[in-house]
Amino acid sequence: MTDVKYVFVTGGVTSSLGKGIISASLAKLLQARGYSVTIQKLDPYINVDPGTLNPYEHGECYVTLDGAETDLDLGHYERFLNVPTSQANNVTTGRIYQSVINKERKGDYLGKTVQVIPHITDEIKRRIKLVGSGDKFDIVITEIGGTVGDIESLPYIESVRQLKWELGTQNCIVIHLTLVPYLSSTGESKTKPTQHSVKELLETGIQPDLLVLRTERHLNTDIKRKVALFCNVEENAVIESVDVSTIYEVPIKMLEQGLDKTVLRKMGLPVEIEPPLTEWREFLSKLKNPKHNIKVGLVGKYVELPDAYKSIAESFIHSGAMNECQVDVVYIHSEEITENNVVERLKGLNGILVAPGFGSRGIDGKILTAKYARENNIPFFGICLGMQCAVIEFARDVLNLEGAHSTEINHKTKYPVIDLMEEQKSIIDKGGTMRLGGYKCVINKNSKTFDAYQKTEIVERHRHRYEFNNKYYDDFKNHGMIPVGINPESGLVEIIEIPEHKWFVGVQFHPEYSSTVINPHPLFVSFVKACIG
């Protein structure tokens, strides 16, 4: 296929309706039908990337293999499609304006007045087409963040209008996701918000090709017919997206509704192969029929917003299904853990994960948690800062290095067992300057980590500035905390283990970013297995 087809997913009525899940579900179905698909997210905020955003503001910052800090929806795209995304898959208004302003400063516009139309919209269109260039994909799905009618989304909506006109209606279609609220007082599902949302889209010059109606309750044929009539779409292009118990059911629901068939028909593409989704259905069956049940404590500092740990939560779902186990994640605020209550707060857990993060807030609770897990032989998994806390605790309580710390928290510590990476010492800017993306790690064969991966060389994603201080390498090794994973180029310690412990593993990288439905991350699978044990 030479011509790339473009599908745009917009939202109306309210935010957080699940455009990312609908986009990922459609992509999964098209992929199962034999098409090569990728998904892109256009974010309307002016930050250049989510790397400097507070997790309370935006949820987790997801990192791609090529080192881009991106929106958490890219995690959903990868988890559904089992295909890595890249820097090109997430575009922000900040990045668009930065690019246009840089061109203007260099004189690329030859003294012309730089305006939203055509300069900003041209740059948006260039970014959209960039993902589809190079004959890699048959279909590019682009999710537009925010809600139709938002001021900040207007340049994106205008770019879609222009592309629809430039590429033709068969090469460029729009799916509009809206809410159909249910009024319990009258026992009715109301379509008026959807009608108004579509009207707003029409005012920008875009007629949606399909409508996906998010709803708590099933919608009858009369409601769908009414929406089709008032919104100028075919009746079979009105799709219901009813609330389900897990996001992983959505592709099956969309298949039943014929979303993928309607999209392919609208784009003039063949609909021959019926997607079997065998592995997906097996995963759902295991997820819904667990043989075991465990409680895992997730100790972190942003637990009020579970989206801050979205990839970790999803990794437990994938690895739980693989082990035919329901993993109940108990979110525990590290700031609330003290020496007086640590036993009370952590008792009854089958395993403990200390989550990543930055800064001093809540660090003492994480260190106490690592000590509790180590001394009580409870399966422990430390990720990034979680690993560093385990190292600090071991240095203080086993190596007797009083006051040992990370220089991130105490730059005057006498025993800097965690220190700033050498290449980070001259960096002033915060955005996009950490050690980011995929790096190699060589694993010791005599380790639980090797038992999990079943290979000696891996590539995992990173997002950090501080590292294990190799000055203390022998001290740790001689006292029972073994560095079992090393970066071959830099000598950086990537993985530590306590072999005498039931399961005690700390990793400097982020395994949660690469766990998918079809390929759960081996370390999460091994950790859950140890918790069941």
PEFEN-V382263 format. One record per residue. SS is DSSP state (H for helix, E for strand, L for the rest). OMEGA is omega in radians with two decimals (999 if undefined). Layout:
ss=SS omega=OMEGA
ss=SS omega=OMEGA
This chain:
ss=L omega=-3.10
ss=L omega=-3.09
ss=L omega=3.06
ss=L omega=3.08
ss=E omega=-3.09
ss=E omega=3.06
ss=E omega=3.11
ss=E omega=3.13
ss=E omega=3.11
ss=E omega=-3.13
ss=E omega=3.13
ss=L omega=3.11
ss=L omega=-3.14
ss=L omega=3.09
ss=L omega=3.09
ss=L omega=3.09
ss=L omega=3.13
ss=L omega=3.09
ss=H omega=-3.13
ss=H omega=-3.13
ss=H omega=3.09
ss=H omega=3.11
ss=H omega=-3.12
ss=H omega=3.14
ss=H omega=3.10
ss=H omega=3.13
ss=H omega=3.13
ss=H omega=-3.11
ss=H omega=3.12
ss=H omega=3.09
ss=H omega=3.13
ss=H omega=3.08
ss=L omega=3.05
ss=L omega=3.13
ss=L omega=3.07
ss=L omega=-2.97
ss=E omega=2.93
ss=E omega=-3.12
ss=E omega=3.13
ss=E omega=3.10
ss=E omega=3.04
ss=E omega=-3.08
ss=E omega=-3.02
ss=L omega=-3.11
ss=L omega=-2.98
ss=L omega=2.99
ss=L omega=-3.11
ss=L omega=3.02
ss=L omega=-3.09
ss=H omega=-3.06
ss=H omega=-3.13
ss=H omega=-3.13
ss=L omega=3.06
ss=L omega=3.11
ss=H omega=3.08
ss=H omega=-3.11
ss=H omega=-2.84
ss=H omega=-3.03
ss=L omega=-3.06
ss=L omega=2.98
ss=L omega=-3.11
ss=E omega=-3.10
ss=E omega=3.12
ss=L omega=-3.12
ss=L omega=-3.13
ss=L omega=2.95
ss=L omega=3.09
ss=L omega=3.00
ss=E omega=-2.95
ss=E omega=3.10
ss=L omega=-3.10
ss=L omega=3.10
ss=H omega=3.12
ss=H omega=3.05
ss=H omega=3.10
ss=H omega=-3.13
ss=H omega=-3.11
ss=H omega=-3.11
ss=H omega=3.14
ss=H omega=-3.01
ss=H omega=-3.09
ss=L omega=-3.14
ss=L omega=-3.12
ss=L omega=3.01
ss=L omega=-3.12
ss=L omega=3.13
ss=H omega=-3.08
ss=H omega=-3.06
ss=H omega=3.10
ss=E omega=-3.13
ss=E omega=3.08
ss=E omega=3.05
ss=H omega=3.11
ss=H omega=-3.12
ss=H omega=3.12
ss=H omega=-3.11
ss=H omega=3.11
ss=H omega=-3.14
ss=H omega=-3.12
ss=H omega=-3.13
ss=H omega=3.10
ss=H omega=3.10
ss=H omega=-3.13
ss=H omega=-3.13
ss=H omega=3.14
ss=H omega=3.13
ss=L omega=-3.11
ss=L omega=-3.09
ss=L omega=3.02
ss=L omega=3.05
ss=L omega=3.11
ss=L omega=3.03
ss=L omega=-3.10
ss=L omega=-3.05
ss=L omega=3.11
ss=H omega=3.02
ss=H omega=0.23
ss=H omega=-2.87
ss=H omega=3.13
ss=H omega=-3.12
ss=H omega=3.09
ss=H omega=3.13
ss=H omega=3.09
ss=H omega=-3.14
ss=H omega=3.12
ss=H omega=3.14
ss=H omega=3.13
ss=H omega=-3.10
ss=H omega=-3.12
ss=H omega=-3.12
ss=H omega=-3.09
ss=H omega=-3.11
ss=L omega=3.06
ss=L omega=3.05
ss=L omega=3.14
ss=L omega=-3.00
ss=L omega=3.02
ss=L omega=-3.05
ss=E omega=3.03
ss=E omega=3.08
ss=E omega=-3.12
ss=E omega=3.10
ss=E omega=3.12
ss=E omega=-3.10
ss=L omega=3.13
ss=L omega=-3.05
ss=L omega=3.09
ss=L omega=-3.06
ss=L omega=3.06
ss=L omega=3.13
ss=H omega=-3.04
ss=H omega=-3.14
ss=H omega=-3.00
ss=H omega=3.13
ss=H omega=3.12
ss=H omega=3.13
ss=H omega=3.10
ss=H omega=3.11
ss=H omega=3.09
ss=H omega=3.11
ss=H omega=-3.13
ss=H omega=-3.13
ss=H omega=3.12
ss=H omega=-3.14
ss=H omega=-3.09
ss=H omega=-3.02
ss=H omega=-3.12
ss=L omega=-3.00
ss=L omega=3.12
ss=L omega=-3.11
ss=L omega=-3.02
ss=E omega=-3.13
ss=E omega=-3.08
ss=E omega=3.02
ss=E omega=-3.13
ss=E omega=-3.13
ss=E omega=-3.13
ss=E omega=-3.14
ss=E omega=2.96
ss=L omega=-3.08
ss=L omega=3.10
ss=E omega=3.09
ss=E omega=-3.07
ss=L omega=-3.11
ss=L omega=3.13
ss=L omega=-3.12
ss=L omega=-3.07
ss=E omega=2.93
ss=E omega=-3.01
ss=L omega=-3.08
ss=L omega=-3.05
ss=H omega=3.11
ss=H omega=3.11
ss=H omega=3.13
ss=H omega=-3.14
ss=H omega=-3.13
ss=H omega=3.12
ss=H omega=3.10
ss=H omega=3.12
ss=H omega=3.10
ss=H omega=3.11
ss=H omega=3.14
ss=H omega=3.08
ss=L omega=3.10
ss=L omega=-3.11
ss=L omega=2.99
ss=L omega=3.12
ss=L omega=3.13
ss=L omega=3.11
ss=E omega=3.03
ss=E omega=3.01
ss=E omega=-3.05
ss=E omega=3.10
ss=E omega=-3.01
ss=E omega=3.06
ss=L omega=-3.03
ss=L omega=3.13
ss=L omega=-3.14
ss=L omega=-3.14
ss=L omega=-3.08
ss=H omega=-3.12
ss=H omega=-3.13
ss=H omega=3.13
ss=H omega=-3.14
ss=H omega=-3.14
ss=H omega=3.12
ss=H omega=3.13
ss=H omega=-3.09
ss=H omega=-3.05
ss=H omega=-3.08
ss=H omega=3.05
ss=L omega=3.06
ss=L omega=3.11
ss=L omega=-3.10
ss=H omega=-3.12
ss=H omega=3.07
ss=H omega=3.02
ss=E omega=-3.02
ss=E omega=3.12
ss=E omega=3.03
ss=E omega=-3.06
ss=E omega=-3.14
ss=L omega=3.13
ss=L omega=-3.04
ss=L omega=3.12
ss=L omega=-3.14
ss=H omega=-3.08
ss=H omega=3.02
ss=H omega=-3.00
ss=H omega=3.11
ss=H omega=3.14
ss=H omega=3.12
ss=H omega=3.14
ss=H omega=3.07
ss=H omega=3.12
ss=H omega=-3.13
ss=H omega=3.12
ss=L omega=3.14
ss=H omega=-3.09
ss=H omega=3.13
ss=H omega=-3.12
ss=H omega=3.12
ss=H omega=-3.12
ss=H omega=3.13
ss=H omega=3.14
ss=H omega=-3.11
ss=L omega=3.12
ss=L omega=3.14
ss=L omega=-3.13
ss=L omega=-3.07
ss=L omega=-2.96
ss=L omega=-2.98
ss=L omega=3.06
ss=L omega=-3.04
ss=L omega=3.14
ss=L omega=-3.13
ss=L omega=-3.05
ss=H omega=-3.11
ss=H omega=-3.14
ss=H omega=3.14
ss=H omega=3.09
ss=H omega=3.10
ss=H omega=-3.13
ss=H omega=-3.14
ss=H omega=3.11
ss=H omega=-3.13
ss=H omega=-3.05
ss=H omega=-3.12
ss=L omega=-3.08
ss=L omega=3.08
ss=L omega=-3.12
ss=E omega=3.07
ss=E omega=3.12
ss=E omega=3.05
ss=E omega=3.12
ss=E omega=3.09
ss=E omega=3.03
ss=E omega=-3.07
ss=E omega=-3.10
ss=E omega=-3.08
ss=L omega=3.13
ss=L omega=-2.96
ss=L omega=3.10
ss=L omega=3.11
ss=L omega=-3.09
ss=H omega=3.11
ss=H omega=3.10
ss=H omega=3.13
ss=H omega=-3.02
ss=H omega=-3.07
ss=H omega=3.10
ss=H omega=3.13
ss=H omega=-3.14
ss=H omega=3.11
ss=H omega=3.09
ss=H omega=3.08
ss=H omega=-3.13
ss=H omega=-3.07
ss=H omega=3.07
ss=H omega=3.12
ss=H omega=3.13
ss=H omega=3.13
ss=L omega=-3.07
ss=L omega=-3.03
ss=E omega=3.01
ss=E omega=3.14
ss=E omega=3.06
ss=E omega=-3.13
ss=E omega=3.11
ss=E omega=-3.11
ss=E omega=-3.07
ss=E omega=-3.11
ss=E omega=-3.07
ss=H omega=3.11
ss=H omega=-3.06
ss=H omega=-3.14
ss=L omega=3.12
ss=L omega=3.11
ss=L omega=-3.09
ss=L omega=-3.03
ss=L omega=-3.04
ss=H omega=-3.14
ss=H omega=-3.13
ss=H omega=-3.06
ss=H omega=-3.01
ss=H omega=-3.10
ss=L omega=3.09
ss=L omega=3.13
ss=L omega=3.09
ss=L omega=3.12
ss=E omega=-3.11
ss=E omega=3.02
ss=E omega=3.03
ss=E omega=-2.93
ss=L omega=3.06
ss=L omega=3.12
ss=L omega=3.14
ss=L omega=3.00
ss=L omega=-2.97
ss=L omega=-3.05
ss=L omega=3.07
ss=L omega=-3.06
ss=H omega=-3.10
ss=H omega=3.11
ss=H omega=3.12
ss=H omega=3.13
ss=H omega=3.10
ss=H omega=3.13
ss=H omega=3.13
ss=H omega=3.12
ss=H omega=-3.13
ss=H omega=-3.13
ss=H omega=-3.12
ss=H omega=-3.04
ss=H omega=-3.09
ss=L omega=3.06
ss=L omega=3.11
ss=L omega=3.12
ss=E omega=-3.04
ss=E omega=3.12
ss=E omega=3.12
ss=E omega=-3.11
ss=E omega=3.09
ss=L omega=3.09
ss=H omega=3.09
ss=H omega=3.06
ss=H omega=-3.10
ss=H omega=3.10
ss=H omega=3.10
ss=H omega=3.12
ss=H omega=3.14
ss=H omega=-3.12
ss=H omega=-3.12
ss=H omega=3.14
ss=H omega=-3.10
ss=H omega=-2.92
ss=H omega=3.12
ss=L omega=3.13
ss=L omega=3.13
ss=L omega=3.06
ss=L omega=-3.01
ss=L omega=3.13
ss=L omega=3.08
ss=L omega=-3.07
ss=E omega=2.97
ss=E omega=3.12
ss=L omega=3.01
ss=L omega=-3.06
ss=L omega=-3.13
ss=L omega=-3.05
ss=L omega=3.11
ss=L omega=-3.08
ss=L omega=3.13
ss=L omega=-3.10
ss=L omega=-3.10
ss=E omega=-3.09
ss=E omega=2.98
ss=E omega=-3.05
ss=E omega=3.12
ss=E omega=3.12
ss=L omega=-3.06
ss=H omega=-3.08
ss=H omega=3.14
ss=H omega=-2.96
ss=L omega=-3.11
ss=L omega=-3.05
ss=L omega=3.13
ss=L omega=-3.13
ss=L omega=3.14
ss=L omega=-2.99
ss=L omega=2.99
ss=L omega=-3.06
ss=L omega=3.11
ss=L omega=2.97
ss=E omega=-2.96
ss=E omega=3.00
ss=E omega=-3.00
ss=E omega=3.05
ss=E omega=-3.13
ss=E omega=3.05
ss=E omega=3.10
ss=E omega=-3.00
ss=E omega=3.03
ss=L omega=-3.09
ss=L omega=-3.10
ss=L omega=-3.09
ss=L omega=3.06
ss=H omega=3.11
ss=H omega=3.09
ss=H omega=3.11
ss=H omega=-3.14
ss=H omega=-3.06
ss=H omega=-3.04
ss=L omega=3.00
ss=L omega=-3.03
ss=L omega=3.11
ss=E omega=-3.13
ss=E omega=2.97
ss=E omega=-3.13
ss=E omega=-3.06
ss=E omega=-3.06
ss=E omega=2.99
ss=E omega=-3.08
ss=E omega=3.05
ss=L omega=-3.04
ss=E omega=-3.07
ss=E omega=3.00
ss=E omega=-3.13
ss=L omega=-3.03
ss=H omega=3.03
ss=H omega=-3.07
ss=H omega=-3.05
ss=H omega=-3.06
ss=H omega=3.13
ss=H omega=3.14
ss=H omega=-3.10
ss=H omega=-3.09
ss=H omega=-3.10
ss=H omega=2.96
ss=L omega=2.97
ss=L omega=-2.92
ss=E omega=2.96
ss=E omega=-3.05
ss=E omega=3.11
ss=E omega=-3.05
ss=E omega=3.01
ss=L omega=-3.03
ss=L omega=-3.11
ss=L omega=-2.99
ss=L omega=-3.04
ss=L omega=-3.14
ss=L omega=3.07
ss=E omega=-3.09
ss=E omega=-3.05
ss=E omega=2.99
ss=E omega=3.11
ss=E omega=2.92
ss=L omega=-3.03
ss=L omega=-3.11
ss=L omega=-3.06
ss=L omega=3.12
ss=L omega=3.08
ss=L omega=-3.11
ss=E omega=-3.05
ss=E omega=3.02
ss=E omega=-3.13
ss=E omega=3.13
ss=L omega=-3.11
ss=L omega=-3.10
ss=L omega=-3.13
ss=H omega=-3.08
ss=H omega=-3.10
ss=H omega=-3.06
ss=H omega=3.05
ss=L omega=3.11
ss=L omega=3.13
ss=L omega=-3.07
ss=L omega=3.13
ss=L omega=3.09
ss=L omega=-3.09
ss=L omega=-3.05
ss=H omega=-3.14
ss=H omega=3.08
ss=H omega=3.12
ss=H omega=-3.12
ss=H omega=3.13
ss=H omega=3.14
ss=H omega=3.12
ss=H omega=3.12
ss=H omega=3.13
ss=H omega=3.10
ss=H omega=-2.99
ss=L omega=999
